[in-house]
Amino acid sequence: MSVDVVMAYDVSARLPWDRGENAFFVSLTAGTAEEVTTYWNNLCEGASVVRALGPAQWAPLHGTVTDRFGVTWIVELAATTADDDAANANDDNANDADTTTDAA
């Protein structure tokens, strides 16, 4: 099981800051729904769900949970689209063209 991105950041400016309650968030972004669900289920043991795991505008799966130690976790599935895949394929083709020389 692998995590594509692990990130920590401070609380949003729109929320009140409390060193003991919401000092920072930890974010896990995984590459498969199975990984996201496994992390989510493990973090939810003895935790408070802030936002249930489900689809969001920016990710196929996204959820927020405060674990039994008071750490707030953002867990989400990395968003991929057909457009991203096509762009990557075009970049690969362009790179291949750069290394091709004309034998004439």
N, C-alpha and C positions, 0 to 999 in steps of 0.2 A: 504494500500500500504506500502510495507516495502523495505528498502534498505539493502542489505546484507553487503555492505562495503562502508564506507565513508572514504576517505583518502586525505590528503593534502601533497604536496611535492614540493620541489624547482625545478627550471627550469633545464632542461638537460644541461650538460656541453658543448654540441655542439652548444647551442644557446647563443646569447649574452644576458646578464642580464641587465634588465632595471627595476628599482624599480617601476616605474609608468606604465609599459606596460606588463611585463611578470615575475613578481616577484615569483609567485607560481601558481600551478594548484590545483584544487579540483577534485577528482575522485569519481564518484558514480557507484557502481556495483550492479545491481539489479538481481533478480532471474527470472523475466519473461519479455518477449518481450513487453507486455502491459505496465509494469512499466517503462521500458526503454523509450518507445515511449512517454509516458505521461511526464516524466521528460524532455526529449528532446524537445518536443513541447513547454513546458512552458519556458524552458531556452532560446529557440530561439527567443522569442518575443523581438524585438528591439536589437538583438544580431548579431554578425558576425560569420558565420559558418567557422571554420578552416578546418575541415574534415567532410564531410557529413556522417550522420548515415548510416551504412551499414556493411556488413560482413568484418571481418579482420582475419588474420591468427590465432590469439589467442582468438578471441571471435566471436560468431555468430552475434552480433551487437556491433558496436563501432563508436563513433563520438566525435569530439572536437568542442566546441563553446566558444566564448568569449562573455559573457553577457553584458548587457547595462551598468554595473558598472565596467567593465574591468577585471572581474574574468574569467579565462579560466577554463572550465569544461571539463573533460573527462567522457563520459557517456558510459557504456557498459553493455552488458548482460553477466552474469556469464557463463563461458564455462563449459559444462558437457558433458561427453562422455559415451558410453556404457562400456568402459574399467573402468572408474571411478566407475560406478554403480556396475560392477562386483567385483571390488576390495573392495568396501564397503560391499557388500554382503558376500564376503569371510572373511573379518574382523569380521563381525557380527557372522558368523558361527564359527569362531575360538574362539571368546569370549564365545559363548554358550557352546562349547566343554570344555572350561576351568572350567566352573562351574558345569559340569556334573560329578557325581561320580558313580563308579561301585558298585552296591549293592551286588556283589558276595563275 
